[in-house]
Amino acid sequence: MQNMSMNHAFLIGKKVYLRGLEESDLKYIKKWLSDSDFTKFLFQGDFPHSLDKLTENFAKDKKQGNPVFAIIYKKNNKIIGWAGLYEIDWISRTAEIRFFIGEKKYWGKGLATESVSLIIDYGFHKLNLHRIYGGTNEENYGSAKIFQKLGFSNEGRSKDDHFRNGRYYDILRFGLINKKNTHKKK
């Protein structure tokens, strides 16, 4: 649903709010995944994404309990991207953050930074996570800047981590520790 009200908002920021990703949102994600300007930074690169495959992944995320959100621009209530926590390890209290703004006209406006900040707060204060980590293609300077701006430590580089569009790419790895919720190391 493109024009939902903030009644469905789960996490609320100044310019965006996040609500649970819904199956009806997948058509927008499919559109974004068909845009080479967008997919050039994705680990898998350019390839066709069917609505059936997206629906299958959506159901899998739901079953696994991954908190995945639609990013909604407050001024017009339109979905502009998605973000979420994946690979949650409840014993170690860690999770991987993934995010993107799919609508190009909203790139470079701080909306991904705000969205990631909301999810970090949710992960640390509601889910009681100890560490949130993420990675980005070495050429995705915008995502690397978001991680750095939000206090993530650069944890290294995975050399030739993935093959895409005829060549290998490195992945830059970032992590953030919840300083207010740490146990002493022995």
C-alpha positions as CSV (number, residue, x, y, z in Angstrom):
1,M,0.0,0.0,0.0
2,Q,1.7,3.2,-1.2
3,N,-0.2,5.8,0.8
4,M,-0.5,4.4,4.3
5,S,-0.9,6.7,7.2
6,M,1.4,7.0,10.2
7,N,-1.1,4.9,12.1
8,H,0.9,1.9,11.0
9,A,4.3,3.5,12.0
10,F,6.5,1.3,14.2
11,L,9.7,3.5,14.4
12,I,9.3,7.2,13.9
13,G,12.0,9.7,12.9
14,K,12.0,13.3,11.8
15,K,11.8,12.7,8.0
16,V,10.9,9.0,7.8
17,Y,9.0,6.3,9.7
18,L,9.4,2.6,9.5
19,R,6.5,0.1,9.5
20,G,6.5,-3.6,9.0
21,L,7.3,-4.6,5.4
22,E,4.1,-6.0,3.8
23,E,3.7,-8.3,0.8
24,S,2.1,-5.5,-1.1
25,D,5.4,-3.6,-0.9
26,L,7.2,-6.2,-2.9
27,K,6.2,-4.7,-6.2
28,Y,8.2,-1.6,-5.4
29,I,11.2,-3.6,-4.4
30,K,10.9,-5.6,-7.6
31,K,11.0,-2.2,-9.5
32,W,14.1,-1.1,-7.6
33,L,15.8,-4.4,-8.2
34,S,15.3,-3.9,-12.0
35,D,17.3,-0.6,-12.0
36,S,21.0,-1.1,-12.7
37,D,21.9,2.2,-11.0
38,F,20.5,0.7,-7.8
39,T,21.7,-2.9,-8.2
40,K,25.3,-2.0,-9.1
41,F,26.1,-2.0,-5.3
42,L,24.2,-5.2,-4.4
43,F,26.3,-8.3,-3.7
44,Q,24.5,-10.4,-6.3
45,G,24.6,-7.7,-9.1
46,D,22.1,-7.4,-11.9
47,F,19.8,-10.3,-12.5
48,P,16.0,-10.6,-12.9
49,H,14.0,-10.7,-9.7
50,S,10.6,-12.3,-9.9
51,L,7.8,-11.4,-7.7
52,D,7.4,-15.1,-6.7
53,K,11.1,-15.2,-5.5
54,L,10.6,-11.9,-3.6
55,T,7.4,-13.3,-2.0
56,E,9.3,-16.5,-1.1
57,N,12.1,-14.5,0.6
58,F,9.5,-12.3,2.4
59,A,7.8,-15.4,3.8
60,K,11.2,-16.8,4.9
61,D,12.1,-13.5,6.7
62,K,8.8,-13.5,8.4
63,K,9.1,-17.1,9.5
64,Q,12.6,-16.5,10.8
65,G,11.4,-13.5,12.8
66,N,13.6,-11.0,11.1
67,P,12.4,-7.4,11.8
68,V,12.2,-6.0,8.3
69,F,10.7,-2.6,7.7
70,A,9.4,-0.4,4.9
71,I,11.0,3.0,4.9
72,I,8.3,5.6,4.5
73,Y,8.9,9.3,3.6
74,K,6.7,11.3,6.0
75,K,5.9,14.2,3.7
76,N,4.0,12.0,1.2
77,N,3.7,8.6,3.0
78,K,5.4,6.8,0.1
79,I,7.6,3.8,0.5
80,I,11.2,4.7,-0.5
81,G,13.2,1.7,0.7
82,W,13.5,-1.0,3.2
83,A,15.8,-1.9,6.1
84,G,16.0,-4.6,8.7
85,L,17.9,-6.9,11.0
86,Y,18.9,-10.3,9.8
87,E,21.0,-13.3,11.0
88,I,19.9,-12.6,14.6
89,D,21.9,-14.7,17.0
90,W,20.0,-14.6,20.3
91,I,22.8,-16.3,22.3
92,S,25.5,-13.8,21.2
93,R,22.9,-11.1,20.8
94,T,24.2,-10.0,17.4
95,A,22.4,-9.1,14.1
96,E,23.3,-8.0,10.6
97,I,21.8,-4.7,9.4
98,R,20.8,-4.3,5.8
99,F,19.2,-1.2,4.3
100,F,18.6,0.6,1.1
101,I,16.8,3.6,-0.4
102,G,15.3,2.4,-3.7
103,E,13.8,5.7,-5.0
104,K,16.6,7.6,-6.6
105,K,15.2,11.1,-5.9
106,Y,15.6,10.4,-2.2
107,W,19.3,9.4,-2.4
108,G,21.7,11.7,-0.6
109,K,19.1,13.3,1.7
110,G,20.1,11.6,5.0
111,L,17.1,9.3,4.9
112,A,19.0,6.0,5.0
113,T,21.1,7.4,7.9
114,E,18.0,8.3,9.8
115,S,16.4,4.9,9.1
116,V,19.6,3.0,10.2
117,S,19.7,5.1,13.3
118,L,16.1,4.1,14.2
119,I,16.9,0.4,13.6
120,I,20.1,0.6,15.8
121,D,18.1,2.1,18.6
122,Y,15.4,-0.6,18.2
123,G,18.0,-3.3,18.1
124,F,19.9,-2.2,21.1
125,H,17.1,-0.9,23.3
126,K,14.2,-3.2,22.4
127,L,15.9,-6.4,21.3
128,N,18.7,-6.0,23.8
129,L,21.3,-6.7,21.1
130,H,25.0,-6.4,22.0
131,R,26.4,-5.9,18.5
132,I,25.0,-4.9,15.1
133,Y,27.2,-5.4,12.0
134,G,26.9,-4.8,8.3
135,G,28.9,-4.8,5.1
136,T,28.9,-2.9,1.9
137,N,30.4,-3.2,-1.6
138,E,33.8,-1.4,-1.6
139,E,32.4,1.1,-4.2
140,N,29.3,2.0,-2.2
141,Y,30.8,5.1,-0.6
142,G,27.3,6.3,0.6
143,S,26.7,3.2,2.7
144,A,30.2,3.2,4.1
145,K,29.7,6.9,5.1
146,I,26.5,6.0,6.9
147,F,28.2,3.3,8.9
148,Q,31.0,5.7,9.8
149,K,28.7,8.6,10.6
150,L,26.7,6.4,13.0
151,G,29.7,5.3,15.0
152,F,30.4,1.8,13.5
153,S,34.0,0.7,13.6
154,N,35.6,-0.4,10.4
155,E,36.2,-4.1,11.1
156,G,38.1,-4.9,7.9
157,R,37.8,-5.9,4.3
158,S,36.8,-9.2,2.8
159,K,39.0,-9.5,-0.3
160,D,37.3,-10.7,-3.5
161,D,34.2,-11.6,-1.5
162,H,31.8,-11.7,-4.3
163,F,31.8,-12.0,-8.1
164,R,29.4,-9.7,-9.9
165,N,29.2,-8.3,-13.4
166,G,32.4,-10.0,-14.6
167,R,34.7,-9.1,-11.7
168,Y,35.4,-9.7,-8.0
169,Y,34.6,-7.0,-5.3
170,D,35.7,-6.5,-1.8
171,I,33.2,-6.1,1.0
172,L,33.9,-3.5,3.7
173,R,32.8,-4.8,7.2
174,F,31.5,-2.6,10.0
175,G,30.3,-3.2,13.5
176,L,28.8,-1.3,16.4
177,I,28.8,-2.4,20.1
178,N,26.0,-1.5,22.5
179,K,28.2,0.2,25.1
180,K,25.4,0.4,27.6
181,N,24.8,-3.4,27.6
182,T,28.2,-5.1,27.9
183,H,29.4,-8.0,30.0
184,K,33.0,-8.0,31.1
185,K,35.3,-10.2,29.1
186,K,37.0,-12.9,31.1
